[in-house]
Amino acid sequence: MLNEIINQISNFVQVVMTYAPKFLPGVRMTLQLSFFSILLGTVFGLLATMLKMTRIKPLMKVIDVYISIVRGTPLLLQLIFIFQALPEVGIRLSPFISAVIGLAFHNGAYISEIFRGAIESIDHGQKEAARSLGMTKWQAMRRVTLPQAFKRSVPALGNQFIIAIKDSSLASVITITEILMLTRQYTAATFNPWPMFFIAGCYYMIITIGLSKVLLRIENRLKVYER
C-alpha cells in the first residue's frame, strides 16, 4: 500500500515536471490577454465615469444601459457574442482581439463603478475650494478630485484586476490558447487530469499573488504620501 502511494506521488511529480514548461506559451498568452484587457478596461471605466458625471441625461442613460448589460449577462455570453455574432453584421475580429474587447467591456463597467464611488467619496468642500481658486470644473476634477479618488480606489481596483486575470480563462471558449485551453488539451492527450489542473492552478496562483504584491506596494506607497 505504501509503495503504491509512493509510486503514485512519484508519477504525479514526474508528469508535473515534464508538462509544467509546456504551459509557458499559455502563461504568456494569459498575461498578454490580462494586460491589454485590464488596460483597455480601465480606459473604458474612466471614460464611462467621466461621461456619467457630465450630468447630461442621454449620456448618463447610455452608461447606465452599458453597466446594466454587463451586470445582467454572463461574461461567457459576452465573449461568444463578440466572437460569433458580430461577424453576422460584417464585424470580423480575431480571437485575441475579440477576447480583449470582451474582457475590457466587462471589466470597464465594474471599474467605472469603482471610480464613481471613489470620486463621490471626496469631500464636496474640496471641489468648492478648487473652484473658488479659479479652477474650472474639469481642472478641479483633474488636479484635486481624481488624484485622491485614485488612491482610494486602488484596493478595489486591485481586486478587480485579479478577477480579470482569472476571468481570462473563459477566453478558451473562443479558441484562445491560454492556460485553461492547454490544460484541456494535455488532459485529453494524457488522460491524466490531476497533474494538469494542478499545474494550471499553480500558474494562476503565481500570477495573482505576484500582482497582489505589486498592488500592495503601490497601496502602501500611496499611504506614505498621505501621511
C-alpha positions as CSV (number, residue, x, y, z in Angstrom):
1,M,0.0,0.0,0.0
2,L,2.8,2.4,1.0
3,N,4.8,1.5,-2.1
4,E,1.7,2.2,-4.3
5,I,1.2,5.6,-2.8
6,I,4.9,6.4,-3.2
7,N,4.7,5.4,-6.9
8,Q,1.6,7.5,-7.5
9,I,3.3,10.5,-5.9
10,S,6.4,9.9,-8.0
11,N,4.4,9.6,-11.2
12,F,2.5,12.8,-10.3
13,V,5.7,14.7,-9.7
14,Q,7.2,13.4,-12.9
15,V,4.2,14.4,-15.0
16,V,4.2,17.8,-13.4
17,M,7.9,18.4,-14.1
18,T,7.5,17.2,-17.7
19,Y,4.5,19.3,-18.6
20,A,5.0,22.5,-16.5
21,P,7.4,24.0,-19.1
22,K,4.9,23.2,-21.9
23,F,2.4,25.5,-20.2
24,L,4.6,28.6,-20.7
25,P,3.1,29.7,-24.1
26,G,-0.3,29.6,-22.4
27,V,1.0,31.6,-19.5
28,R,2.4,34.2,-21.9
29,M,-1.0,34.4,-23.7
30,T,-2.8,34.7,-20.3
31,L,-0.5,37.6,-19.3
32,Q,-0.9,39.4,-22.6
33,L,-4.7,38.9,-22.6
34,S,-4.9,40.1,-19.0
35,F,-2.6,43.1,-19.5
36,F,-4.4,44.5,-22.6
37,S,-7.9,43.8,-21.2
38,I,-7.1,45.5,-17.9
39,L,-5.5,48.5,-19.6
40,L,-8.4,48.9,-22.0
41,G,-11.0,48.2,-19.3
42,T,-9.5,50.9,-17.1
43,V,-9.8,53.3,-20.0
44,F,-13.4,52.2,-20.6
45,G,-14.2,52.6,-16.9
46,L,-12.7,56.0,-16.5
47,L,-14.4,57.2,-19.7
48,A,-17.7,55.9,-18.5
49,T,-17.3,57.6,-15.2
50,M,-16.5,60.9,-16.8
51,L,-19.5,60.7,-19.2
52,K,-21.8,59.8,-16.3
53,M,-20.5,62.8,-14.2
54,T,-21.3,65.2,-17.0
55,R,-25.0,65.0,-15.8
56,I,-26.1,65.0,-19.4
57,K,-29.1,62.8,-19.3
58,P,-28.7,61.0,-22.7
59,L,-25.0,60.2,-21.9
60,M,-25.9,59.0,-18.4
61,K,-28.6,56.8,-19.8
62,V,-26.2,55.2,-22.2
63,I,-23.7,54.4,-19.4
64,D,-26.5,53.1,-17.2
65,V,-27.6,50.7,-20.0
66,Y,-23.9,49.6,-20.6
67,I,-23.5,48.8,-16.9
68,S,-26.8,47.0,-16.8
69,I,-25.9,44.9,-19.8
70,V,-22.6,43.8,-18.2
71,R,-24.1,43.1,-14.8
72,G,-27.1,41.3,-16.3
73,T,-25.4,38.9,-18.7
74,P,-22.6,36.4,-18.1
75,L,-19.1,37.2,-19.3
76,L,-19.1,33.9,-21.3
77,L,-22.1,35.1,-23.3
78,Q,-20.5,38.5,-23.9
79,L,-17.3,36.8,-25.3
80,I,-19.3,34.4,-27.5
81,F,-21.5,37.3,-28.8
82,I,-18.5,39.4,-29.8
83,F,-16.7,36.5,-31.5
84,Q,-19.6,34.7,-33.2
85,A,-22.5,37.2,-33.5
86,L,-20.7,40.3,-34.7
87,P,-19.4,38.6,-37.9
88,E,-23.1,38.2,-38.9
89,V,-23.3,42.0,-39.2
90,G,-19.9,42.3,-41.0
91,I,-17.7,42.9,-38.0
92,R,-15.0,40.3,-38.0
93,L,-12.4,40.2,-35.3
94,S,-9.5,37.8,-34.5
95,P,-10.0,35.6,-31.4
96,F,-7.4,37.6,-29.4
97,I,-9.0,41.0,-30.3
98,S,-12.4,39.6,-29.5
99,A,-11.2,38.3,-26.1
100,V,-9.5,41.6,-25.2
101,I,-12.5,43.7,-26.2
102,G,-15.0,41.4,-24.4
103,L,-13.0,41.3,-21.2
104,A,-12.3,45.0,-21.3
105,F,-16.0,45.7,-22.0
106,H,-16.9,43.6,-19.0
107,N,-14.2,44.9,-16.6
108,G,-14.9,48.5,-17.7
109,A,-18.4,48.5,-16.2
110,Y,-17.1,47.4,-12.8
111,I,-14.1,49.7,-12.9
112,S,-16.5,52.6,-13.7
113,E,-18.5,51.9,-10.6
114,I,-15.2,51.7,-8.5
115,F,-14.1,55.1,-9.9
116,R,-17.6,56.6,-9.4
117,G,-17.7,55.5,-5.7
118,A,-14.2,56.8,-5.1
119,I,-14.9,60.2,-6.7
120,E,-18.2,60.6,-4.8
121,S,-16.3,59.9,-1.5
122,I,-14.2,63.0,-1.9
123,D,-15.5,65.8,0.3
124,H,-17.5,68.3,-1.7
125,G,-15.8,71.2,0.1
126,Q,-12.5,70.4,-1.7
127,K,-14.2,70.8,-5.0
128,E,-15.7,74.1,-3.9
129,A,-12.3,75.3,-2.7
130,A,-10.8,74.4,-6.0
131,R,-13.5,76.3,-7.9
132,S,-13.0,79.3,-5.6
133,L,-9.3,79.4,-6.6
134,G,-10.4,79.9,-10.1
135,M,-10.2,76.4,-11.5
136,T,-12.8,75.2,-13.9
137,K,-14.9,72.1,-13.1
138,W,-12.6,69.8,-15.1
139,Q,-9.4,71.4,-13.8
140,A,-10.7,70.7,-10.2
141,M,-11.5,67.2,-11.3
142,R,-8.1,66.6,-12.8
143,R,-6.0,68.3,-10.2
144,V,-7.9,67.7,-6.9
145,T,-10.5,65.0,-7.1
146,L,-9.0,62.4,-9.4
147,P,-5.6,62.0,-7.6
148,Q,-7.4,61.4,-4.3
149,A,-10.0,59.2,-5.8
150,F,-7.3,57.1,-7.5
151,K,-5.7,56.5,-4.1
152,R,-8.9,55.4,-2.5
153,S,-9.8,53.1,-5.4
154,V,-6.5,51.2,-5.5
155,P,-7.7,48.3,-3.2
156,A,-10.9,47.8,-5.1
157,L,-9.1,48.1,-8.5
158,G,-6.6,45.5,-7.3
159,N,-9.4,43.0,-6.6
160,Q,-11.0,43.7,-10.0
161,F,-7.7,43.2,-11.8
162,I,-7.2,39.9,-10.1
163,I,-10.7,38.9,-11.1
164,A,-9.9,39.9,-14.6
165,I,-6.9,37.6,-14.7
166,K,-9.0,34.6,-13.6
167,D,-11.8,35.6,-16.0
168,S,-9.3,35.4,-18.9
169,S,-9.6,31.6,-18.6
170,L,-13.0,32.0,-20.3
171,A,-11.3,33.1,-23.5
172,S,-10.5,29.4,-24.1
173,V,-14.1,29.0,-25.4
174,I,-13.3,31.3,-28.4
175,T,-10.1,29.3,-29.3
176,I,-7.6,31.4,-27.3
177,T,-4.7,29.0,-26.4
178,E,-4.2,30.2,-22.8
179,I,-3.6,28.2,-19.6
180,L,-7.0,26.6,-19.4
181,M,-7.1,25.6,-23.1
182,L,-3.7,23.9,-22.7
183,T,-4.9,22.2,-19.6
184,R,-7.8,20.6,-21.5
185,Q,-5.6,19.7,-24.4
186,Y,-2.9,18.0,-22.3
187,T,-5.6,16.3,-20.2
188,A,-7.2,14.8,-23.3
189,A,-3.8,13.7,-24.6
190,T,-2.6,12.0,-21.3
191,F,-6.0,11.0,-19.7
192,N,-4.3,12.3,-16.5
193,P,-6.2,15.4,-15.3
194,W,-4.9,15.9,-11.8
195,P,-1.3,17.0,-12.7
196,M,-2.6,19.2,-15.5
197,F,-5.1,21.1,-13.3
198,F,-2.5,21.3,-10.6
199,I,-0.1,23.0,-13.0
200,A,-2.7,25.4,-14.2
201,G,-3.7,26.2,-10.6
202,C,-0.1,26.9,-9.7
203,Y,0.4,29.2,-12.6
204,Y,-2.7,31.2,-11.8
205,M,-1.6,31.4,-8.2
206,I,1.8,32.7,-9.1
207,I,0.3,35.4,-11.4
208,T,-2.3,36.6,-9.0
209,I,0.0,36.5,-5.9
210,G,2.6,38.5,-7.9
211,L,0.0,41.1,-8.9
212,S,-1.3,41.3,-5.3
213,K,2.2,42.0,-4.0
214,V,2.7,44.8,-6.6
215,L,-0.7,46.4,-5.8
216,L,0.1,46.2,-2.1
217,R,3.3,48.0,-2.6
218,I,1.5,50.7,-4.6
219,E,-1.1,51.0,-1.9
220,N,1.5,51.3,0.8
221,R,3.4,53.9,-1.2
222,L,0.3,56.0,-1.6
223,K,-0.4,55.8,2.1
224,V,3.1,57.1,2.8
225,Y,2.3,60.2,0.6
226,E,-1.0,60.6,2.5
227,R,0.8,60.7,5.8
